Amino acid sequence: MRAVVLTGIRQMELTDVPEPSIKEDGDVLLKIERVGICGSDVHYYETGRIGLQIVEYPFIIGHECAATVKAVGKSVTRVKVADKVAVDPAVSCHECDQCIQGRENTCHNVRFLGAPGQGGGCLCEYLVMPQECCFPTNGAITLEQGALCEPLSIAVYAVKRACLPKDADVAILGAGPIGLSCLLNVHAENARACYMTEKIDERIKGAKQGGATWAGNPNKQDVVKEILQQQPAGMNVVFECAGQQETIDQAVELLKPGGKFVLIGSPRTERISFDIDRIRRKEITIINIRRQNKCTQAAIDIIASGKVSVDFMITHRFKLEQTQDAFDIVAGYRDGVIKAIISV
């Protein structure tokens, strides 16, 4: 089968690799249809690592995907051949203390698509996954929307963890796919106001299109000052979706006493810092988000219900043989890109 393989820093190759086959009774053989490019994929492309997860070349990356079922194992009941599915990229062990506590997202033995040392990715024609990771869409959403369910599920989980109070005032720092997904879910939870910040003007337009109360560029204006002029009491919740020290500091300034600081962005540095005096005096609650936990079906359902419209986030479409061009555009934040989708 064809696959796009990382062969070095900023180096990719379209090549032939062995096609996977069903080995366990609960396995599902998937024909990959659409793949979304995530920021973590770009980290591996640009630096070859995220923290302690270091790429050993050659390696297939990618974890946001929608697929068609090609074949199923003997005990599979969840899906059948020809079903369209959204894929949860995390395979948990269901045996460690975290899984037993219902925290499969922090499973000690998780195997995640496109994560070094865990599992190869989905930038290929065929993939085998356990049936529990395959969510039939039943014609309710498109293949492209199915590929967006993975980032959307992270936002569903983050908003769920935040437990928004009634008439919440919210800020989202970073208007990439995760930030915009948070925006959609915050609206679905009937927040009173949602303020967004972003350094890329095209993404600010996306934030406004997605329904942001206000969106501003910190390179051009004092975003903290402008938000607090409109909301002097501060924010109930701030979602940090940029992974930058700058936005972490802004979040602390924007939060009201008793507010919640939800960290979703993945910093490229090993350490970040907080103004401990401020977060202690404000008694700010810090919530870390690790991927998602049992929210894939909720992501499918919220798109199918019409409560959110995700299509505006897809700004670029590429063929499998154009994958490196797609990664260069996403890595360079070029051409107004928000979400790039690869058609396999």
Secondary structure as UniProt FT lines:
FT   STRAND          2..8
FT   TURN            9..10
FT   STRAND          11..16
FT   TURN            25..26
FT   STRAND          27..36
FT   HELIX           39..47
FT   STRAND          49..50
FT   TURN            51..52
FT   STRAND          53..54
FT   STRAND          64..72
FT   TURN            74..75
FT   TURN            81..82
FT   STRAND          84..87
FT   STRAND          90..91
FT   HELIX           97..100
FT   TURN            101..102
FT   HELIX           104..106
FT   TURN            108..109
FT   STRAND          111..112
FT   TURN            113..114
FT   TURN            116..118
FT   STRAND          126..130
FT   HELIX           131..133
FT   STRAND          134..136
FT   TURN            138..139
FT   HELIX           143..162
FT   TURN            166..167
FT   STRAND          169..173
FT   HELIX           177..188
FT   TURN            189..190
FT   STRAND          193..197
FT   HELIX           201..209
FT   TURN            210..211
FT   STRAND          214..216
FT   TURN            218..220
FT   HELIX           223..230
FT   TURN            232..233
FT   STRAND          235..240
FT   HELIX           245..254
FT   STRAND          255..263
FT   HELIX           276..281
FT   TURN            282..283
FT   STRAND          285..288
FT   HELIX           296..304
FT   TURN            305..306
FT   HELIX           311..313
FT   STRAND          314..319
FT   HELIX           320..322
FT   HELIX           323..331
FT   TURN            332..333
FT   TURN            335..336
FT   STRAND          339..343
//
